[in-house]
Amino acid sequence: MPRRLGNARILMYSHDTFGLGHLRRCRTIAHSLVEDYRGLNVLIISGATIAGAFDYRARVDFVKIPSVIKLRNGEYTSMDRHIDLQETMKMRQSIIRHTAETFEPDIFIIDKEPLGLRGEVEDTLVYLKTKGTTLILGLRDVMDAPHLLEAEWKRNDVLRKIGQLYDDVWVYGPPDFYDPLTGIDVPQSVRSKMNFVGFLQRKASLEATAPHPERDDYLLVTTGGGGDGADLVRDVIAAYKADPTLTIKANIVLGPYMSAEQRNGFRQACEGHPLLEIIEFDNRMEDRIAGAKAVVAMGGYNTYCEILSFDKPALIVPRTQPREEQLIRATRAQELGLVSMLSAEDSADSTRFAAAIKDLLERDPPSVSAPGLQLEGLPTISRIVADCFKRKGEHHLSIVQG
């Protein structure tokens, strides 16, 4: 039975400039918490252009801030080219602060960017600190190459501010997988707050778990948001055309951020090929992965959680720009026997890529190749949140069996 929290409020922030990862992670946590606690309301502040394309459970809602996109060179620009980036940032900052003042959250969870995009959340964090809000920073298992992350954080004095502002730092992975701040001189004020909660388990919808005639007869190819996924899609299509002994159907999900020109090119390239199916976007990727025989992906954080949740053999072709996050995660996951990995150079060799896909179809699932890995992030977060409200006391203390 869900337990009850009297009129409790959690605000989440997800800057969302390039892909879907941040919003999908926040949404997963929000849905899990409202399932566990009646009387809890969660509001997500998101910059994702397609935040409204996802469904949200009762008591979970989102506030959309103007979108900023990250270019492949790591620079930012306004989604609306007619508005100056500085103006866009000013609007975002104002909406974030106003939302926090009006919503009056008990807990504020920031995803990945400790001070927000270009520092846009810093003044809201300071304001909420004075109001007694519990401030939590959530970091994915891998952030970036240490030298790049350290340089980025030094410029803005980030580590000192994390120690000063935040009550807790959650790492969304197990401690023996990877430490996101490895290779960085982390002060004790931050290190003592770090809590490795574990990977976040995903669930398929009820329809997806029912027997289905097409289950397990396709290879799922996913590029996440798709903004930088064109090379992987191109290479999969080329591998299928180069090797007629590849006979499993491929469902290729392009992602909403792939350019229209690239989409049209891929659709034409697959026309008439009996095994290649192009899917523009699916807001229930969990169901697609649950039904697949195996997965080929670039290896963002959410994709790993889904591969492990549904126990699917996976081949990862990581990107290395503008961050090295995917490469670091794939290298570690391959070391542990969770996935196979192929470099972008090797995937561009159609014969080699086709052979790797055929090997993948014979590969054991992670539960066999790397047994013992638990996905305990969501129940751990649920317990931490309960403890937090217990400490707060006040009008939230009625955590009773409902």
BELHUMO-V231637 format. One record per residue. N is the residue number from 1. RES is the residue in three letters. PSI is psi in radians with two decimals (999 if undefined). D_FIRST is the distance of its C-alpha to the first C-alpha in Angstrom with 2 decimals. Layout:
BEGIN
N | RES | PSI | D_FIRST
N | RES | PSI | D_FIRST
END
This chain:
BEGIN
1 | MET | 2.44 | 0.00
2 | PRO | 2.51 | 3.81
3 | ARG | 2.90 | 6.39
4 | ARG | 2.36 | 9.52
5 | LEU | 2.12 | 12.95
6 | GLY | 1.96 | 15.78
7 | ASN | 0.85 | 17.98
8 | ALA | 2.56 | 17.87
9 | ARG | 2.29 | 20.08
10 | ILE | 2.25 | 20.79
11 | LEU | 2.41 | 24.04
12 | MET | 2.61 | 24.93
13 | TYR | 2.28 | 28.47
14 | SER | 1.89 | 29.65
15 | HIS | -0.63 | 33.46
16 | ASP | 1.49 | 33.81
17 | THR | -0.30 | 37.52
18 | PHE | -0.83 | 37.96
19 | GLY | -2.73 | 35.05
20 | LEU | -0.06 | 31.44
21 | GLY | -0.78 | 29.97
22 | HIS | -0.84 | 29.02
23 | LEU | -0.74 | 27.30
24 | ARG | -0.61 | 25.40
25 | ARG | -0.81 | 24.20
26 | CYS | -0.75 | 23.12
27 | ARG | -0.70 | 21.36
28 | THR | -0.81 | 19.42
29 | ILE | -0.77 | 18.27
30 | ALA | -0.81 | 17.55
31 | HIS | -0.69 | 15.44
32 | SER | -0.72 | 13.34
33 | LEU | -0.72 | 12.93
34 | VAL | -0.41 | 12.08
35 | GLU | -0.64 | 9.36
36 | ASP | -0.51 | 7.91
37 | TYR | 1.99 | 9.07
38 | ARG | 2.63 | 9.65
39 | GLY | -0.03 | 13.29
40 | LEU | 2.33 | 14.53
41 | ASN | 2.37 | 17.58
42 | VAL | 2.31 | 19.40
43 | LEU | 2.21 | 23.06
44 | ILE | 2.18 | 25.02
45 | ILE | 2.13 | 28.80
46 | SER | 2.47 | 30.42
47 | GLY | 0.12 | 34.01
48 | ALA | 2.28 | 33.31
49 | THR | -0.51 | 35.61
50 | ILE | 0.56 | 33.12
51 | ALA | -0.59 | 29.94
52 | GLY | -0.09 | 29.72
53 | ALA | -0.17 | 29.91
54 | PHE | 2.70 | 26.28
55 | ASP | 2.62 | 23.37
56 | TYR | 2.43 | 20.78
57 | ARG | 2.86 | 17.24
58 | ALA | 2.45 | 16.75
59 | ARG | 0.19 | 17.09
60 | VAL | 2.24 | 19.07
61 | ASP | 3.02 | 22.83
62 | PHE | 2.66 | 26.04
63 | VAL | 2.19 | 29.46
64 | LYS | 2.17 | 32.31
65 | ILE | 2.71 | 35.18
66 | PRO | 2.43 | 38.59
67 | SER | 2.45 | 38.68
68 | VAL | 2.38 | 40.77
69 | ILE | 2.53 | 41.52
70 | LYS | 2.24 | 42.51
71 | LEU | 2.92 | 45.63
72 | ARG | -0.41 | 46.30
73 | ASN | 0.06 | 48.56
74 | GLY | -0.14 | 45.71
75 | GLU | 2.86 | 47.08
76 | TYR | 2.68 | 45.17
77 | THR | 2.72 | 46.24
78 | SER | 2.53 | 44.93
79 | MET | -0.71 | 43.43
80 | ASP | 1.86 | 45.76
81 | ARG | -0.28 | 49.15
82 | HIS | -0.22 | 50.73
83 | ILE | 2.31 | 48.78
84 | ASP | 2.49 | 49.81
85 | LEU | -0.71 | 47.24
86 | GLN | -0.73 | 47.78
87 | GLU | -0.76 | 47.04
88 | THR | -0.78 | 43.86
89 | MET | -0.66 | 42.72
90 | LYS | -0.76 | 43.61
91 | MET | -0.80 | 41.52
92 | ARG | -0.83 | 38.49
93 | GLN | -0.72 | 38.83
94 | SER | -0.74 | 39.21
95 | ILE | -0.71 | 36.15
96 | ILE | -0.84 | 33.96
97 | ARG | -0.79 | 35.27
98 | HIS | -0.70 | 35.02
99 | THR | -0.77 | 31.40
100 | ALA | -0.73 | 30.48
101 | GLU | -0.69 | 32.48
102 | THR | -0.73 | 30.93
103 | PHE | -0.50 | 27.25
104 | GLU | 1.13 | 27.41
105 | PRO | 2.65 | 24.67
106 | ASP | -0.58 | 23.17
107 | ILE | 2.42 | 23.12
108 | PHE | 2.08 | 25.57
109 | ILE | 2.11 | 25.18
110 | ILE | 2.27 | 28.44
111 | ASP | 2.02 | 28.67
112 | LYS | -0.82 | 31.72
113 | GLU | 1.80 | 34.48
114 | PRO | -0.60 | 34.52
115 | LEU | 0.19 | 36.67
116 | GLY | 2.99 | 35.83
117 | LEU | 2.13 | 38.35
118 | ARG | 0.60 | 41.79
119 | GLY | 0.26 | 40.29
120 | GLU | -0.27 | 38.86
121 | VAL | -0.14 | 35.80
122 | GLU | -0.82 | 37.73
123 | ASP | -0.52 | 38.65
124 | THR | -0.68 | 35.09
125 | LEU | -0.79 | 33.84
126 | VAL | -0.78 | 36.58
127 | TYR | -0.85 | 35.76
128 | LEU | -0.55 | 32.01
129 | LYS | -0.73 | 32.96
130 | THR | -0.36 | 34.97
131 | LYS | -0.02 | 32.00
132 | GLY | 0.23 | 29.84
133 | THR | 2.44 | 27.50
134 | THR | 2.16 | 26.04
135 | LEU | 2.17 | 27.84
136 | ILE | 2.29 | 26.59
137 | LEU | 2.20 | 28.71
138 | GLY | 2.09 | 27.13
139 | LEU | 2.40 | 29.74
140 | ARG | 2.93 | 29.64
141 | ASP | -0.66 | 30.78
142 | VAL | 2.27 | 34.37
143 | MET | -1.10 | 36.01
144 | ASP | 3.10 | 39.68
145 | ALA | 2.36 | 42.80
146 | PRO | -0.74 | 43.15
147 | HIS | -0.57 | 46.57
148 | LEU | -0.77 | 45.40
149 | LEU | -0.75 | 42.25
150 | GLU | -0.74 | 44.25
151 | ALA | -0.75 | 46.99
152 | GLU | -0.76 | 44.58
153 | TRP | -0.56 | 42.76
154 | LYS | -0.71 | 46.06
155 | ARG | -0.62 | 47.49
156 | ASN | 0.26 | 44.81
157 | ASP | 0.68 | 44.30
158 | VAL | -0.79 | 40.65
159 | LEU | -0.73 | 39.93
160 | ARG | -0.72 | 41.24
161 | LYS | -0.60 | 39.18
162 | ILE | -0.82 | 35.93
163 | GLY | -0.61 | 36.74
164 | GLN | -0.76 | 37.53
165 | LEU | -0.70 | 34.78
166 | TYR | 2.55 | 31.58
167 | ASP | -0.50 | 29.19
168 | ASP | 2.54 | 27.61
169 | VAL | 1.98 | 28.56
170 | TRP | 2.31 | 25.95
171 | VAL | 2.14 | 27.53
172 | TYR | 1.00 | 25.57
173 | GLY | 2.89 | 26.84
174 | PRO | 2.65 | 27.33
175 | PRO | -0.48 | 30.30
176 | ASP | 0.06 | 32.31
177 | PHE | -1.04 | 32.30
178 | TYR | 2.55 | 34.12
179 | ASP | 2.02 | 34.60
180 | PRO | -0.34 | 34.95
181 | LEU | 0.37 | 37.44
182 | THR | 2.48 | 39.54
183 | GLY | 0.06 | 43.27
184 | ILE | 2.50 | 42.85
185 | ASP | 1.68 | 43.93
186 | VAL | 2.16 | 40.63
187 | PRO | 2.70 | 41.04
188 | GLN | -0.54 | 39.07
189 | SER | -0.47 | 37.54
190 | VAL | -0.81 | 35.65
191 | ARG | -0.68 | 35.29
192 | SER | -0.31 | 33.55
193 | LYS | -0.14 | 30.80
194 | MET | 2.29 | 30.09
195 | ASN | 1.88 | 26.74
196 | PHE | 1.78 | 26.50
197 | VAL | -0.40 | 22.82
198 | GLY | 2.95 | 23.46
199 | PHE | 2.68 | 23.60
200 | LEU | 1.95 | 20.97
201 | GLN | 2.54 | 19.59
202 | ARG | 2.71 | 19.84
203 | LYS | 2.54 | 18.39
204 | ALA | 2.79 | 20.52
205 | SER | 2.87 | 19.72
206 | LEU | -0.66 | 19.07
207 | GLU | -0.62 | 22.77
208 | ALA | -0.41 | 23.93
209 | THR | -0.18 | 22.41
210 | ALA | 2.68 | 24.16
211 | PRO | 2.38 | 27.64
212 | HIS | 2.34 | 30.19
213 | PRO | -0.43 | 33.95
214 | GLU | 0.00 | 34.43
215 | ARG | 2.51 | 31.84
216 | ASP | 0.22 | 33.45
217 | ASP | 0.33 | 36.84
218 | TYR | 2.72 | 37.05
219 | LEU | 2.23 | 37.40
220 | LEU | 2.22 | 35.39
221 | VAL | 2.06 | 37.43
222 | THR | 2.43 | 35.62
223 | THR | 0.31 | 37.15
224 | GLY | -2.23 | 34.12
225 | GLY | -0.44 | 35.38
226 | GLY | -0.13 | 38.77
227 | GLY | -0.51 | 40.94
228 | ASP | 0.47 | 42.49
229 | GLY | 0.06 | 41.74
230 | ALA | -0.67 | 45.02
231 | ASP | -0.74 | 46.67
232 | LEU | -0.78 | 43.96
233 | VAL | -0.79 | 44.02
234 | ARG | -0.78 | 47.83
235 | ASP | -0.62 | 47.94
236 | VAL | -0.81 | 45.56
237 | ILE | -0.77 | 47.71
238 | ALA | -0.68 | 50.86
239 | ALA | -0.74 | 49.60
240 | TYR | -0.65 | 48.90
241 | LYS | -0.46 | 52.32
242 | ALA | -0.42 | 54.05
243 | ASP | 1.72 | 52.65
244 | PRO | -0.18 | 52.70
245 | THR | -0.04 | 51.08
246 | LEU | 1.89 | 47.73
247 | THR | 0.04 | 46.40
248 | ILE | 2.45 | 42.62
249 | LYS | 2.48 | 41.57
250 | ALA | 2.12 | 40.49
251 | ASN | 1.97 | 37.98
252 | ILE | 1.95 | 39.04
253 | VAL | 2.02 | 36.70
254 | LEU | -0.64 | 38.96
255 | GLY | 2.60 | 36.53
256 | PRO | -0.30 | 37.02
257 | TYR | 0.11 | 39.30
258 | MET | 2.48 | 41.99
259 | SER | 2.65 | 45.24
260 | ALA | -0.66 | 46.37
261 | GLU | -0.78 | 49.55
262 | GLN | -0.75 | 47.78
263 | ARG | -0.86 | 45.42
264 | ASN | -0.71 | 48.44
265 | GLY | -0.77 | 50.30
266 | PHE | -0.65 | 47.54
267 | ARG | -0.75 | 47.11
268 | GLN | -0.71 | 50.86
269 | ALA | -0.52 | 50.92
270 | CYS | -0.18 | 48.38
271 | GLU | 2.27 | 50.00
272 | GLY | -0.14 | 51.24
273 | HIS | 2.10 | 49.61
274 | PRO | -0.31 | 47.71
275 | LEU | -0.14 | 45.17
276 | LEU | 2.05 | 44.32
277 | GLU | 2.20 | 41.78
278 | ILE | 2.26 | 41.27
279 | ILE | 2.22 | 37.98
280 | GLU | -0.93 | 38.16
281 | PHE | 2.53 | 34.54
282 | ASP | 2.10 | 31.07
283 | ASN | 0.05 | 28.06
284 | ARG | 1.10 | 25.86
285 | MET | -0.49 | 27.61
286 | GLU | -0.74 | 24.60
287 | ASP | -0.70 | 25.40
288 | ARG | -0.77 | 29.09
289 | ILE | -0.68 | 28.63
290 | ALA | -0.58 | 26.26
291 | GLY | -0.11 | 29.09
292 | ALA | 2.72 | 32.01
293 | LYS | -0.66 | 34.08
294 | ALA | 2.95 | 34.75
295 | VAL | 2.36 | 34.75
296 | VAL | 2.19 | 37.67
297 | ALA | 2.96 | 36.74
298 | MET | -0.40 | 38.00
299 | GLY | 0.82 | 35.05
300 | GLY | 3.00 | 33.26
301 | TYR | -0.85 | 30.09
302 | ASN | -0.65 | 27.61
303 | THR | -0.71 | 29.64
304 | TYR | -0.79 | 29.33
305 | CYS | -0.67 | 25.54
306 | GLU | -0.72 | 25.65
307 | ILE | -0.77 | 28.37
308 | LEU | -0.68 | 26.42
309 | SER | -0.70 | 23.03
310 | PHE | 0.10 | 24.82
311 | ASP | 0.99 | 27.41
312 | LYS | 2.35 | 30.49
313 | PRO | 2.44 | 34.06
314 | ALA | 2.53 | 35.28
315 | LEU | 2.12 | 38.64
316 | ILE | 2.27 | 38.64
317 | VAL | 1.55 | 41.61
318 | PRO | 2.57 | 40.93
319 | ARG | 2.79 | 42.68
320 | THR | -0.01 | 44.47
321 | GLN | 2.58 | 45.12
322 | PRO | -0.09 | 44.36
323 | ARG | 2.76 | 42.07
324 | GLU | 0.13 | 42.16
325 | GLU | -0.86 | 38.38
326 | GLN | -0.67 | 38.06
327 | LEU | -0.77 | 41.00
328 | ILE | -0.80 | 39.72
329 | ARG | -0.76 | 36.25
330 | ALA | -0.69 | 37.88
331 | THR | -0.78 | 40.40
332 | ARG | -0.73 | 37.79
333 | ALA | -0.61 | 35.55
334 | GLN | -0.72 | 38.70
335 | GLU | -0.70 | 39.67
336 | LEU | -0.06 | 36.37
337 | GLY | 0.23 | 36.85
338 | LEU | -0.62 | 33.90
339 | VAL | 2.95 | 36.13
340 | SER | 2.70 | 39.79
341 | MET | 2.53 | 41.57
342 | LEU | 2.38 | 44.62
343 | SER | 2.80 | 46.55
344 | ALA | -0.58 | 47.35
345 | GLU | -0.76 | 51.01
346 | ASP | -0.59 | 50.27
347 | SER | -0.42 | 48.10
348 | ALA | -0.24 | 51.11
349 | ASP | 1.81 | 53.08
350 | SER | -0.71 | 52.14
351 | THR | -0.75 | 53.25
352 | ARG | -0.72 | 51.33
353 | PHE | -0.75 | 48.16
354 | ALA | -0.72 | 48.41
355 | ALA | -0.69 | 48.82
356 | ALA | -0.63 | 45.73
357 | ILE | -0.71 | 43.65
358 | LYS | -0.66 | 44.98
359 | ASP | -0.70 | 44.13
360 | LEU | -0.70 | 40.59
361 | LEU | -0.29 | 40.17
362 | GLU | -0.07 | 41.07
363 | ARG | 2.55 | 38.84
364 | ASP | 2.67 | 36.00
365 | PRO | 2.85 | 32.45
366 | PRO | -0.54 | 31.18
367 | SER | -0.40 | 29.26
368 | VAL | -0.78 | 32.76
369 | SER | -0.46 | 34.96
370 | ALA | 1.18 | 32.86
371 | PRO | 2.73 | 30.33
372 | GLY | -0.09 | 27.90
373 | LEU | 2.14 | 26.85
374 | GLN | 2.55 | 23.16
375 | LEU | 1.62 | 21.31
376 | GLU | 0.26 | 19.05
377 | GLY | -0.82 | 19.59
378 | LEU | -0.83 | 16.27
379 | PRO | -0.59 | 14.14
380 | THR | -0.80 | 17.20
381 | ILE | -0.72 | 17.38
382 | SER | -0.74 | 13.79
383 | ARG | -0.73 | 14.82
384 | ILE | -0.74 | 18.15
385 | VAL | -0.75 | 16.86
386 | ALA | -0.78 | 14.77
387 | ASP | -0.66 | 18.03
388 | CYS | -0.78 | 20.07
389 | PHE | -0.58 | 18.46
390 | LYS | -0.77 | 18.72
391 | ARG | -0.65 | 22.36
392 | LYS | -0.51 | 22.96
393 | GLY | -2.03 | 21.97
394 | GLU | -2.39 | 23.34
395 | HIS | 0.10 | 21.15
396 | HIS | 0.01 | 18.07
397 | LEU | -0.19 | 17.61
398 | SER | 1.00 | 14.84
399 | ILE | 1.60 | 12.05
400 | VAL | 2.79 | 10.17
401 | GLN | 2.23 | 6.89
402 | GLY | 999 | 6.12
END
